Amino acid sequence: MHKIMIIEDDPSTREELTLLLENEGHQVLAVTDFTDVAGQLRDFGPHLALLDLGLPGKDGFTLCMEIRRGSDVPVIFLTSRDSAMDELQALNLGGDDYITKPYHIPVLLARINTVLRRARQEPDRLEAKGLTVSLSRGIASAGGAAVELTRNELRILAYLMQRPGEIVSRADLIDALWDDHIYIDDNTLSVNMTRLRGKLEGLKLPDYIRTRRGLGYQV
């Protein structure tokens, strides 16, 4: 059984999703008070959140950013807005999937299960060469000091740490991030790598990520 939080302001959709997920054996919290959604998520501790974009008060984009400041819980955007730009923004803000309404129930359940399965398979803690990274908190630490990482920085560092000693090409790194629904290009990778290295330098690990000229990166 998983705990799933529904952040949806339309009563009929909310009730339909609640019944559907409870029938699948999940414990469901359907939000009806939108004044402190991030706080309710923190208290409930879900394994997954279904998040609409058009909400009273703060929209789904803003709520996703608030959630990501304190939690790495998987977030699936479930919305009637089918704009490619909306989908791109949702995924770049930390969404794990983007599903448009009207949805087909079997497909919705399959994609929910895929996200839940992927979250179970990912370790929460990585350690390599004196550096520790908490994936759920987005924090890297070494020698008693710690820094916060953005989602892109976290995914880049995690991908490299899971392959210690291996040379990872820029193309492979970009492909891996695309597969994880993080849309970046070569220039964006360079910007994130520079910022990431700056943070590692603050942990007194200035050479943690080595550049192998013409080949890629290595930790």
N, C-alpha and C positions, 0 to 999 in steps of 0.2 A: 504493500500500500504506500502511495506517495501523497504528500500534502501539496495541494495545488491551490493557488490563490487566483481568483478571477477579479480583474479590475475592469469592469464594464458597467456603464451607466444605464444601458437599455434594459429594463426589467425583464422583458420576454427573452432576450438573448441570454441574460444572466441566469435566469431560471432554467432555460434549456441546457446551458453548459453545466450548471450545477447538477441537474438530474443525470445528464449523460456521464459525467465524470464519477459521480457517486455510484452509478450502476456499474462502472468499470472497477469499483473497489477503492477509489481514491477518497481521501479526506479533503473536503473543499471548504475554503473560506471565500465567500462572495462579498466583495466590498460594497457597502451602501452609503458609507460616510467617507467622502473624498477629501476631508480636511487634513488628514495625516496618513496618507497611504504608505509612505516609507516606514513610518512608525508601526503601522499594523503589520507590514511585512516582516519587520524585525521581530515583533512579538510572536507572530505565527510560525516563522521559520520554515517557509515552504521549500519544496524541492523544485518547484516551477511556478512561474507567474504568467498568466495570460493577460495581456495589456492592450486595451483599446487606445486609439489616438484621440478621438474626440470625446473629451471628458469635461465635466464641470470644473471650473477653477483652472488647475494646471493640466496641460495636455499631456498625452502619452510620452512625447519626447522629453519634456521636463521631468516627468516622473521617472523615466528610465535613467536619466542622469542622476537623480537623487538616489535611486536604488543602487546604482553602480558605485556611488561614493562609499557605501558601507556593506555591499554584498555582491557576490559573484553568482547569485542564484540565476539559473537560466530564465530568460524572458522571451516569450513568443508574442509578437505583435499580432493581434487579431482585429482587423479593421476593414471598413468598407472602402477606404481610400486606396486606390490601385495605381497611384502615381509611382513611376520608377524612382523619382527623386525622394519621395516619402520613404520608399523601401530602402534606398541607399542610406538616407539619414538614420533611419531606425537601426540598421545593422551597424553602422559606424558608431552609433551611440552605445552599443553594447547588446543589442538584440541578438538572439540566437536563431530566430527564424521570423518570417513575415508571411502571414496568411491572410488572404482577402476574403471578405464576405460577399456573397453567400458561400459558405464552405460545404464540402461534402463530408459528412460525418466520418466515414471510414478513413478518408485521407487525413482529416484533422487528427483523429486518434493515432494514426500511424506516425504522423510527424511529431506529435507529443511524445510518443514512446521512443522515437529516435533521439529526441533531445534529452529525455530522461536517461536513456541508455548511455549516450555519449557523456553525460555529466557523471554517471557512476564510474565510468572507465577512467576518467581523468584523476590523477593523484592531486591532493590538495597542497602537498609540500614537495618542493624540489630542493636538492642539495647537490652542489658540485663545486669543487675547488675553493672551498671556504665561503661560498655564498649560499644563502638560504632564501627561497622565494615562497611566499604563501599565495597560492593562486586564488583562494577565496577572498583574501583581503587585499590583494594587489600590492604587496609590500615585499621589498627585497632588503635583507639584513646581512650584516657582516661585522664582526668585531664589536658587537654591542650597539652599533648604529643602524638606522633603518631609513629607507626612503620609500615614498609612494610612487607607484608606476601607473601610467595611463594604460588603457586596455591594449593599445597597439604595442607599447613598450613591453608589457607583460607577456603578450603572445610571442613577440620576437625573442625575448630572453628565454622563455620557457622552451621554445622550439630548439634553441641552441643548447640549452642545458640538458635537454633530453638526449643530446648527441655529443657528449664530451669527447674531445679529440678528433671528431669528424669535421671535415671541411664542408660547409654548407654554402652552396652558391646563392647569389642574389636571386636568381630565377627560381630556385627551389624554395627559398624563403617566401618570396612573393606568392608563389603557387599555393604554398601551405596556408598562408594567411587568407587567400581567396577562398580556399576550401573551408576555412573556419568562419566564412561570412564577413571577413574584414577586407574591405576593398581599398587596396593601396597600389600605387604605381612605383616606378623606380625612384622618382624624386621624393615621394612621401616616405619610402623606406630609408633614404639617406637622411632625411630630417629626423625621423624617429630614432635612427641609429645614433646620430649625433647627440640627441637629448638623452638617450639611454646611457651612452658612455659618460656623459657629464654627471649623471646620477651615480653611476658606479665609481667614478672618480671621487665623489663625495664620500663613498664608503671605503676609500683608500684602495680601490681596485681599478686603477686607471688602465691597465692592460688586460682586463678580464676577457674582453672580446677582441681577438686578434684579427686583423685584416690580412688575408693571404692574397697578395697582389695577383690579379687575374684569375683567382680561384673562388674566393668568397670569404666567409667568416668562420672562426673556430674559437671554442672555449676549452 
